[in-house]
C-alpha cells in the first residue's frame, strides 16, 4: 500500500494577516513620506538653479557639467513623481478593491466582499511597495550624482 503524503499549507490567522497588512501599510507610508520630502527638498533649488544658470555666464566644461547636473536633478524629480503617482490598473480591476466595486453592480459587490482577498491584496500592495522603493532609490542615486556634478561645475567655474 502506498501512502499518500499531503502537502498541508498552514493557513495564517487573522492576527497574522493583520500584522502583514500593517507592515506593508507602514512601509508604503514611509516611502511616500520620503518621496514627498525629496520632492520638496529638490524642486525649489532646481527651479532656482534653472533660472539663475543663464546669468552665471558659464562656458565650456563648466556649462556642460551644470547642464548635466541639472538634467540629473530633473530626472530624479521625475522618478519621485512616479513614486507618488497612484498605482495604475491594466485591464479589469481585481476583486477586493474599490476600483472593482466601482465597476460592478450591488450583488457582485456583496459577493466580492464575502470573498477572502487578503493574500491577493497583500501581494499586490507588496509589489507596489517594491516598485516604489526601487524608484525612490534610483531617484536618490541620480540626486547624488547630480549634486556631485554641480559641485564639480561650481569648482571648475572658479578656476
C-alpha positions in Angstrom: 0.0 0.0 0.0 1.4 3.3 -1.0 0.9 6.1 1.5 -0.1 9.4 0.1 1.6 12.4 1.6 -0.5 15.5 1.6 1.1 18.9 1.5 -0.7 20.9 4.0 -0.3 24.6 3.7 -0.6 26.4 7.0 -3.3 29.0 7.0 -2.4 32.4 8.5 -4.5 33.6 11.4 -6.4 36.8 11.4 -3.7 38.3 13.6 -1.0 37.3 11.2 -2.9 38.7 8.2 -3.4 42.0 10.1 0.2 42.2 11.1 1.4 41.6 7.5 -1.0 44.2 6.1 0.0 46.7 8.7 3.7 46.1 7.9 3.2 46.9 4.2 1.0 49.9 5.1 3.7 51.3 7.4 6.4 50.9 4.7 4.1 52.4 2.0 3.5 55.4 4.2 7.3 55.7 4.9 8.2 55.6 1.2 5.5 58.1 0.3 6.8 60.5 3.0 10.4 60.1 1.9 9.4 60.8 -1.7 7.5 63.9 -0.6 10.5 65.1 1.4 12.8 64.5 -1.6 10.5 66.3 -3.9 10.2 69.3 -1.6 13.9 69.4 -1.0 14.9 69.3 -4.6 12.2 71.2 -6.5 12.8 74.7 -5.3 16.7 74.5 -5.7 16.3 73.0 -9.1 13.9 75.8 -10.2 16.2 78.4 -8.8 19.3 76.9 -10.5 17.4 76.8 -13.8 16.5 80.4 -13.5 19.9 81.6 -12.3 22.1 79.4 -14.7 21.8 81.8 -17.7 23.1 84.7 -15.6 26.2 82.8 -14.5 27.9 83.2 -17.8 29.3 79.7 -17.8 31.3 78.4 -20.7 32.8 75.2 -21.9 33.2 72.3 -19.4 31.5 74.2 -16.5 28.4 74.8 -18.7 28.3 71.2 -19.8 28.7 70.0 -16.2 26.0 72.4 -15.0 23.5 71.2 -17.7 24.3 67.6 -16.9 23.8 68.1 -13.2 20.5 69.9 -13.7 19.4 67.1 -16.1 20.1 64.5 -13.4 18.2 66.5 -10.8 15.2 66.8 -13.2 15.4 63.1 -13.9 15.4 62.4 -10.2 12.3 64.6 -9.7 10.5 62.6 -12.5 11.3 59.4 -10.8 10.0 60.7 -7.5 6.8 61.7 -9.2 6.5 58.1 -10.4 6.8 57.0 -6.8 4.0 59.3 -5.6 1.7 58.6 -8.5 -1.2 56.3 -7.7 -0.7 52.8 -8.9 -2.5 52.3 -12.2 -4.5 49.3 -13.3 -4.3 47.5 -16.6 -7.4 45.6 -17.6 -10.2 44.8 -15.3 -9.6 45.8 -11.6 -9.0 42.9 -9.3 -11.6 41.8 -6.7 -11.3 43.1 -3.2 -10.7 46.7 -4.2 -12.8 49.9 -4.5 -11.7 50.0 -8.2 -13.5 46.7 -8.8 -16.6 47.7 -6.8 -16.9 50.9 -8.9 -17.3 48.8 -12.0 -19.9 46.2 -10.8 -23.4 46.1 -9.5 -24.6 45.7 -5.9 -24.9 41.9 -5.9 -21.4 41.5 -7.3 -20.1 43.8 -4.6 -21.8 41.7 -1.9 -20.3 38.5 -3.3 -16.9 40.1 -3.6 -16.9 41.5 -0.1 -17.8 38.0 1.2 -14.7 36.6 -0.6 -11.3 36.5 1.2 -8.9 38.6 -0.9 -6.2 39.1 1.8 -3.5 37.2 0.0 -4.2 38.9 -3.3 -4.3 42.3 -1.7 -1.1 41.8 0.3 0.8 40.5 -2.7 -0.4 43.4 -4.9 0.5 46.0 -2.2 3.9 44.4 -1.6 4.7 44.6 -5.3 3.6 48.2 -5.4 5.9 48.9 -2.4 8.8 47.2 -4.0 8.4 49.2 -7.2 8.1 52.5 -5.2 11.2 51.7 -3.1 13.2 50.8 -6.2 12.3 54.0 -8.0 13.0 56.1 -4.9 16.4 54.5 -4.5 17.1 55.3 -8.2 16.0 58.9 -7.7 18.3 59.3 -4.7 21.2 57.9 -6.7 20.5 60.4 -9.5 20.3 63.2 -7.0 23.7 62.3 -5.5 25.3 62.2 -9.0 23.6 65.5 -10.0 24.8 67.3 -6.8 28.3 65.9 -7.3 28.4 67.1 -10.9 27.0 70.5 -9.9 29.7 70.8 -7.2 32.3 69.9 -9.8 30.9 72.5 -12.1 31.0 75.2 -9.4 34.6 74.4 -8.6 35.5 74.4 -12.3 33.9 77.8 -12.8 36.1 79.2 -10.0 39.3 78.3 -11.9 
